[in-house]
């Protein structure tokens, strides 16, 4: 009898947890409006789902092209970034690298084996590629990920309702590649607006970024902000802060999303203009994004 009670209480607790988790995820992504996922294996693909029934995107990533890796690592082949993350014992390198590449926060990543270095396989035609994008239980539930079990169920439920043919491709063009490296400036210029957040654009807030020493970190984060639709007002060097702080007069969608994405503390300043946000990188975040 006691075991039945314990089982029942455990079942009630788990049910309550999943209900709360799904509610909090639904609430957050209703503000963020877009769910972005990376599947990193022998054919890495970036997926971006518009939760407002807008345009969905997918992008197969050429393994031999190089991209910038935040953290002071320089540029690496896309097929080698996993190995770098493995050696550094930091899978979050995937998140930062592809957030910077697409100029939008990457929410979740799934990977098979980071110890491997991947090389380009034979080209697949677009129809075959589309068929391989989503409906793989193995990728969502067996691959390692930064998503909890509840988050994996949430992600899979969202993608399950969207047919692969509804996704539009984002391809890297030859003129955007310089010496086998993707030019962020050229690539971002073309995809600008693809991942804009409607609520962020409506709030029309401006962000000023304060950094300690590494201006490159401020530049990288500015690219992600602008890709979301946030207007970056400028930069200023200001040393001393350890943690990331968002200073604002009144909390809105921008503050809530940026705070969650980058793990920043909110600070309220009545002296600020209502449409102005001061973003202080802090030393820890700066080292990760430099």
C-alpha positions in Angstrom: 0.0 0.0 0.0 2.8 2.3 0.9 4.5 1.7 -2.5 1.3 2.5 -4.3 1.1 5.8 -2.5 4.7 6.7 -3.3 4.1 5.7 -6.9 1.0 7.9 -7.1 2.7 10.9 -5.5 5.6 10.5 -7.9 3.2 10.3 -10.8 1.4 13.5 -9.7 4.7 15.3 -9.2 6.0 14.3 -12.7 2.7 15.2 -14.3 2.8 18.6 -12.5 6.4 19.2 -13.6 5.7 18.4 -17.2 2.6 20.7 -17.2 4.5 23.5 -15.7 7.5 23.0 -18.0 5.3 22.9 -21.1 3.5 26.0 -20.0 6.7 28.0 -19.3 8.2 26.9 -22.6 5.1 27.8 -24.5 5.0 31.2 -22.8 8.6 31.9 -23.5 8.5 30.9 -27.2 5.3 32.8 -27.7 7.4 35.9 -27.0 10.5 34.7 -28.8 8.3 33.6 -31.8 10.9 31.4 -33.4 12.4 28.1 -32.4 15.9 27.5 -33.7 17.6 24.1 -33.6 21.0 22.7 -34.8 21.5 19.0 -35.6 25.2 18.4 -35.8 26.4 15.2 -37.4 27.8 14.1 -40.8 25.2 16.4 -42.5 24.7 19.3 -40.1 21.5 21.2 -40.5 20.1 24.4 -39.0 16.4 24.6 -38.6 14.3 27.7 -37.7 10.6 27.3 -37.0 8.3 30.3 -37.0 5.8 29.7 -34.2 3.4 32.3 -35.6 2.9 30.2 -38.8 5.2 32.4 -40.8 8.2 31.3 -42.8 10.3 28.3 -41.7 13.9 27.9 -42.8 16.4 25.1 -43.1 20.1 25.3 -44.0 22.4 22.4 -44.7 25.9 23.5 -43.7 28.9 22.8 -46.0 31.4 20.9 -43.8 34.5 22.3 -45.5 33.5 25.9 -45.2 35.1 27.8 -42.3 33.2 30.0 -39.8 34.1 32.2 -36.9 34.1 30.5 -33.5 33.5 32.9 -30.6 35.8 32.6 -27.7 39.1 33.6 -29.3 39.4 30.4 -31.4 39.5 32.2 -34.8 37.9 30.3 -37.7 37.3 26.6 -38.0 35.8 24.2 -40.6 32.2 23.5 -39.8 33.0 19.8 -39.8 35.7 20.4 -37.2 33.9 22.6 -34.7 32.4 19.6 -32.9 35.9 18.2 -32.4 37.0 21.6 -31.0 34.0 21.5 -28.6 35.0 18.0 -27.6 38.6 18.9 -26.8 37.5 22.1 -24.9 34.8 20.1 -23.1 32.4 22.8 -24.1 29.4 21.8 -26.3 28.1 25.3 -26.0 30.6 26.3 -28.6 28.1 24.9 -31.1 25.5 27.2 -29.8 27.6 30.3 -29.9 29.2 29.5 -33.3 25.9 28.9 -35.1 24.1 31.8 -33.3 26.8 34.1 -34.7 26.7 32.5 -38.2 22.9 32.9 -38.6 22.7 36.1 -36.4 19.9 34.7 -34.3 20.0 32.9 -30.9 20.2 29.1 -31.3 17.9 27.6 -28.7 18.9 23.9 -28.9 21.6 21.7 -30.4 21.7 17.9 -30.9 24.9 16.0 -31.8 25.9 12.5 -32.4 29.6 12.4 -31.7 31.7 15.5 -31.1 35.0 13.5 -31.1 34.6 13.0 -34.9 35.8 15.3 -37.6 33.3 15.4 -40.5 34.1 15.9 -44.2 31.8 16.6 -47.1 29.9 13.6 -48.5 28.5 13.3 -52.0 25.9 16.1 -52.8 22.3 15.2 -52.1 19.6 16.7 -54.1 17.3 19.1 -52.2 14.3 16.8 -52.3 16.3 14.0 -50.5 17.7 16.5 -48.1 14.2 17.8 -47.2 13.0 14.2 -46.5 15.9 13.7 -44.0 15.4 16.9 -42.0 12.9 16.2 -39.3 11.2 12.9 -38.6 14.0 11.1 -36.9 13.3 9.9 -33.4 16.9 9.0 -33.1 18.1 12.5 -33.6 15.7 14.0 -31.2 15.8 11.4 -28.5 19.1 9.6 -28.8 21.5 12.4 -29.8 23.1 14.3 -27.0 21.7 17.8 -26.5 21.4 20.8 -24.2 17.6 20.2 -24.0 15.9 18.4 -21.1 13.6 15.5 -21.8 10.6 17.8 -21.4 12.2 20.3 -23.8 12.9 17.5 -26.3 9.2 16.5 -26.3 8.2 20.1 -26.7 10.6 20.6 -29.7 9.6 17.3 -31.4 5.9 18.1 -31.0 6.4 21.5 -32.7 8.3 20.1 -35.6 6.0 17.1 -36.0 3.1 19.4 -36.9 5.1 21.1 -39.7 5.6 19.4 -43.1 9.2 19.5 -44.4 8.1 21.0 -47.7 7.0 24.2 -45.8 10.6 25.0 -45.0 12.5 27.4 -47.2 16.2 26.8 -47.8 18.9 29.3 -46.8 22.0 28.5 -48.9 25.5 30.0 -48.7 26.3 31.6 -52.0 29.7 31.4 -53.7 30.2 35.2 -53.5 29.7 35.0 -49.7 32.8 32.7 -49.3 36.3 34.1 -49.2 39.1 31.6 -49.2 36.7 28.9 -48.0 35.5 31.0 -45.1 31.9 32.3 -45.0 31.9 36.1 -44.8 29.6 37.0 -42.0 29.2 40.6 -43.3 28.0 39.4 -46.7 26.0 36.5 -45.4 24.3 38.6 -42.7 23.5 41.4 -45.2 21.5 38.9 -47.4 19.6 37.1 -44.6 18.9 40.3 -42.6 15.3 40.3 -41.5 14.7 36.5 -41.9 14.7 36.0 -38.1 13.2 39.3 -37.0 11.0 39.1 -33.9 7.7 41.0 -34.5 7.2 42.0 -30.9 10.8 43.2 -30.6 10.4 45.3 -33.7 7.2 46.8 -32.4 8.8 47.8 -29.1 11.5 49.6 -31.2 14.1 49.7 -28.4 17.7 50.6 -28.9 20.6 48.9 -27.2 24.0 50.3 -26.2 26.7 47.7 -25.6 29.3 48.2 -22.9 32.3 45.9 -23.0 35.4 45.5 -20.8 38.3 45.0 -23.2 37.3 42.7 -26.1 35.5 44.8 -28.7 35.1 41.7 -30.9 32.7 40.3 -28.3 30.6 43.4 -28.5 30.6 43.2 -32.3 29.6 39.5 -32.3 26.7 40.1 -29.9 25.6 43.1 -31.9 25.3 40.9 -35.0 23.0 38.6 -33.1 21.0 41.5 -31.7 20.5 43.0 -35.1 19.5 39.7 -36.5 16.7 39.5 -34.0 15.6 43.0 -35.0 17.1 45.0 -32.1 18.7 48.3 -33.1 22.3 48.6 -31.7 22.9 52.2 -30.9 26.7 52.0 -30.3 29.5 50.7 -28.2 31.5 52.0 -25.2 34.4 50.5 -23.2 33.7 50.3 -19.5 35.6 47.9 -17.3 34.9 46.3 -14.0 31.8 44.2 -14.3 32.0 40.4 -13.9 28.5 39.4 -14.8 26.2 40.4 -17.6 23.6 43.1 -16.8 20.7 44.5 -18.7 19.8 48.0 -17.5 16.4 49.3 -18.5 13.7 51.6 -17.3 10.9 49.2 -18.0 11.0 45.5 -18.8 9.6 44.4 -22.1 10.0 41.6 -24.6 13.6 42.6 -25.6 14.8 42.4 -21.9 13.1 39.1 -21.2 14.4 37.4 -24.3 18.0 38.7 -24.0 18.1 38.0 -20.3 17.2 34.4 -20.9 19.3 33.8 -24.0 22.5 35.2 -22.4 21.8 34.6 -18.7 21.9 38.3 -17.8 20.6 40.0 -14.7 17.9 42.7 -15.0 18.6 46.1 -13.5 16.0 48.9 -13.4 17.1 52.5 -13.9 14.5 55.2 -13.8 16.9 57.7 -15.4 17.0 55.9 -18.7 14.8 56.7 -21.6 12.0 54.2 -22.1 13.3 53.0 -25.5 17.0 52.7 -24.4 18.7 49.6 -22.9 22.2 49.5 -21.6 23.8 46.1 -22.1 26.9 45.4 -19.9 28.7 42.3 -21.2 30.6 41.4 -18.1 34.0 39.6 -18.2 32.6 36.1 -18.3 30.2 36.6 -21.3 32.9 38.7 -23.0 35.4 35.9 -22.9 32.9 33.5 -24.4 31.9 35.8 -27.3 35.2 37.5 -28.1 
